[in-house]
């Protein structure tokens, strides 16, 4: 049985232009790379306020991957999957299932080889509203939920 290619789109609000822009970029990428989309999954939900287990679209993707029905997932960019620390476990699951995650704005496949570590380290996530970290100069820096963290 041929495995599916899933296109995934997420917006945080009802802005139809954001959805259309993501869909158009994914369609353009697929045309350029001769990829057929078998299924579209769309969410209108916050990627950092909502836990993955409460997101119907990602749960559908999870179930399809666990059934070994998915070859790849195509997204606009990595933060469309989410902005919470639990995304690390979700990406690990996709890796274990052999599912490629392709970002049309971030140079193609995100979870191939060493790029997986880079992706996980650059995920814009937060489980807290704010927290303090120490920068390379030993100064305390306050970060807020949704800030992009580049971990060592």
C-alpha positions as CSV (number, residue, x, y, z in Angstrom):
1,X,0.0,0.0,0.0
2,X,1.3,3.4,-1.0
3,X,1.9,5.7,2.0
4,X,0.3,9.2,2.2
5,X,1.6,12.6,1.8
6,X,-0.1,14.9,4.3
7,X,-0.2,18.7,4.0
8,X,-0.6,20.4,7.4
9,X,-1.8,24.0,7.9
10,X,-2.3,25.7,11.2
11,X,-3.4,29.3,12.0
12,X,-3.9,30.7,15.4
13,X,-6.9,32.8,14.4
14,X,-9.6,33.0,11.8
15,X,-7.4,35.0,9.4
16,X,-8.3,33.3,6.1
17,X,-5.3,35.0,4.3
18,X,-2.8,33.2,6.6
19,X,-4.4,29.9,5.7
20,X,-4.5,30.7,2.0
21,X,-0.8,31.8,2.0
22,X,0.3,28.5,3.7
23,X,-1.8,26.4,1.3
24,X,-0.5,28.3,-1.8
25,X,3.2,27.9,-0.6
26,X,2.7,24.2,0.0
27,X,0.9,23.7,-3.4
28,X,3.7,25.6,-5.2
29,X,6.4,23.4,-3.4
30,X,4.5,20.2,-4.3
31,X,4.2,21.2,-8.0
32,X,7.9,22.1,-8.1
33,X,8.9,18.8,-6.5
34,X,6.3,16.6,-8.3
35,X,4.6,15.6,-5.0
36,X,1.0,14.7,-4.8
37,X,-0.9,15.6,-1.6
38,X,-3.2,12.8,-0.5
39,X,-4.7,14.5,2.5
40,X,-5.0,18.1,3.9
41,X,-5.2,18.6,7.7
42,X,-6.0,22.1,8.9
43,X,-6.2,23.5,12.4
44,X,-7.3,26.9,13.7
45,X,-5.7,26.8,17.2
46,X,-2.9,28.3,19.2
47,X,0.3,26.3,18.8
48,X,1.7,27.3,22.2
49,X,-1.4,27.6,24.3
50,X,-2.9,24.2,23.3
51,X,-1.3,20.9,24.2
52,X,-0.7,18.5,21.4
53,X,-3.1,15.9,23.0
54,X,-5.9,18.5,22.6
55,X,-5.2,19.3,19.0
56,X,-7.4,17.1,16.7
57,X,-5.2,17.6,13.6
58,X,-2.0,16.5,15.2
59,X,-3.8,13.6,16.9
60,X,-5.1,12.5,13.5
61,X,-1.5,12.7,12.1
62,X,-0.2,10.7,15.1
63,X,-2.7,8.0,14.6
64,X,-2.1,7.7,10.8
65,X,1.7,7.6,11.5
66,X,1.3,4.9,14.1
67,X,-0.7,2.9,11.5
68,X,2.3,3.2,9.1
69,X,0.2,5.1,6.6
70,X,2.3,8.3,6.2
71,X,5.4,8.8,4.1
72,X,5.8,12.6,4.7
73,X,4.1,15.7,6.2
74,X,4.5,19.0,4.3
75,X,4.2,22.2,6.4
76,X,4.7,25.9,5.7
77,X,7.3,26.1,8.5
78,X,8.2,24.3,11.7
79,X,6.2,26.5,14.1
80,X,3.0,25.4,12.3
81,X,3.4,22.1,14.2
82,X,3.5,23.9,17.5
83,X,5.4,26.0,20.0
84,X,5.5,23.8,23.0
85,X,8.3,21.7,24.5
86,X,6.1,18.6,23.9
87,X,6.7,19.0,20.2
88,X,10.1,17.3,20.8
89,X,8.4,14.1,21.7
90,X,6.0,14.4,18.7
91,X,9.0,14.9,16.3
92,X,10.6,11.9,17.9
93,X,7.5,9.8,17.2
94,X,7.5,10.9,13.5
95,X,11.2,9.9,13.3
96,X,10.5,6.5,14.8
97,X,7.6,6.0,12.3
98,X,9.9,6.9,9.4
99,X,7.9,10.0,8.5
100,X,9.7,12.9,6.8
101,X,8.7,16.4,7.8
102,X,9.2,18.9,5.0
103,X,9.1,22.6,5.5
104,X,8.5,24.7,2.3
105,X,10.2,27.7,3.9
106,X,13.1,26.0,5.7
107,X,15.0,24.2,3.0
108,X,13.1,21.0,2.7
109,X,13.3,18.0,5.1
110,X,13.6,19.0,8.7
111,X,14.1,15.6,10.4
112,X,17.0,14.1,8.4
113,X,20.2,13.3,10.3
114,X,21.8,16.1,12.3
115,X,19.1,18.5,11.2
116,X,16.7,17.0,13.7
117,X,18.9,18.3,16.6
118,X,18.9,21.7,15.0
119,X,15.2,21.7,14.6
120,X,14.5,20.6,18.1
121,X,16.9,23.3,19.5
122,X,15.3,26.1,17.4
123,X,11.6,25.3,18.1
124,X,9.8,28.4,19.3
125,X,8.2,27.0,22.4
126,X,7.2,27.7,26.0
127,X,5.3,26.0,28.8
128,X,5.6,29.1,31.1
129,X,4.6,32.7,30.6
130,X,8.1,34.0,31.3
131,X,11.4,32.7,32.6
132,X,14.9,33.9,33.2
133,X,18.0,32.5,31.5
134,X,21.6,33.5,31.6
135,X,23.2,34.6,28.4
136,X,26.8,34.0,27.3
137,X,28.0,37.1,29.1
138,X,26.5,35.9,32.4
139,X,23.7,38.4,32.3
140,X,20.1,37.4,33.2
141,X,17.7,37.7,30.3
142,X,13.9,37.5,30.6
143,X,12.2,35.5,27.9
144,X,8.5,35.4,27.3
145,X,6.2,32.7,26.0
146,X,6.6,32.3,22.2
147,X,10.2,33.6,22.1
148,X,12.5,31.6,19.9
149,X,15.2,29.9,21.9
150,X,18.4,28.6,20.4
151,X,19.6,26.1,23.0
152,X,23.3,25.1,23.3
